Amino acid sequence: MSTTAENYHKVTARLRQACLDSGRAENSVRLLAVSKTKPASQVLECYAEGQRAFGENYLQDALDKITALDHLTDIEWHFIGPLQSNKTRPVAEHFHWLETLDREKIARRLNEQRPSDMAPLKVLIQVNISGEAQKSGVLPDDIPALAAVVDSLPGLTLKGLMCIPEASSDDDVLAERFNSMQQLWQTLRLSYPGSVDTLSMGMSADMALAIAHGSTEVRIGTDIFGARAVREPDTKETHS
Ligand SMILES: *Cc1c(COP(=O)(O)O)cnc(C)c1O
């Protein structure tokens, strides 16, 4: 079995190659290492190889790691899981980014709860790009209204868009989703040129395709940290 460090270097090599293949600069795509359900020791191993941005989905699991790694002052935590409105406080107090904003109420709560001595929380609006009934995220038509709310709140900074397309093995379908996202993101950038610079799309299975369609951040878990246990921590855990 390969180590986290070895996996990490394989992923960064693939990322570089995907940039080259798309005629893009190597540093134009950020790697978010998705460490959900994995121990702080594996985050530390990845950090030691130079990785700084980590993605987490489950609050309690994340807070344990954030506390354990508190001494790493340049580490950057991204919350990428579904967020209920009664769970916003720990995100406001402990994270640098929220990538899954999908409603105004959550934006307003995060703004109120963001400590004044912290930099504004960087926010991506999650887009339900496949129009699936059960998926979280806003529909494309609702992006401008939510973006305007985020932009008006001093505790938040609007950074861009994020999506999780439907699971599909058809590259043409995925390419169409990524292409739509790129267009929505370009439009948003014209409205907020000073802050919007991030388009988060692409995971372990579709990283190269997402990069070919303009992704500026890929979120990679399994290929760095290994497969996760089938049963992940309960997302409905109570935490205030
Ligand atoms: C788990 C997760 C990932 C990483 O998925 P892998 O298939 O393990 O690379 C990326 N984005 C989100 C939102 C996730 O929840």
PDBQT file of the ligand as one rigid body, heavy atoms in Angstrom, charges set to zero:
ROOT
HETATM    1  C1  LIG A 301     -15.884  13.667  -0.574  1.00  0.00    +0.000 C 
HETATM    2  C2  LIG A 301     -15.920  14.838  -1.453  1.00  0.00    +0.000 A 
HETATM    3  C3  LIG A 301     -14.929  15.044  -2.422  1.00  0.00    +0.000 A 
HETATM    4  C4  LIG A 301     -13.781  14.086  -2.664  1.00  0.00    +0.000 C 
HETATM    5  O1  LIG A 301     -14.241  12.940  -3.295  1.00  0.00    +0.000 OA
HETATM    6  P1  LIG A 301     -13.234  11.791  -3.752  1.00  0.00    +0.000 P 
HETATM    7  O2  LIG A 301     -14.037  10.994  -4.697  1.00  0.00    +0.000 OA
HETATM    8  O3  LIG A 301     -12.876  11.033  -2.503  1.00  0.00    +0.000 OA
HETATM    9  O4  LIG A 301     -12.044  12.421  -4.375  1.00  0.00    +0.000 OA
HETATM   10  C5  LIG A 301     -15.009  16.191  -3.194  1.00  0.00    +0.000 A 
HETATM   11  N1  LIG A 301     -15.998  17.093  -3.032  1.00  0.00    +0.000 NA
HETATM   12  C6  LIG A 301     -16.968  16.930  -2.109  1.00  0.00    +0.000 A 
HETATM   13  C7  LIG A 301     -18.033  17.968  -1.975  1.00  0.00    +0.000 C 
HETATM   14  C8  LIG A 301     -16.967  15.798  -1.305  1.00  0.00    +0.000 A 
HETATM   15  O5  LIG A 301     -17.943  15.648  -0.403  1.00  0.00    +0.000 OA
ENDROOT
TORSDOF 0
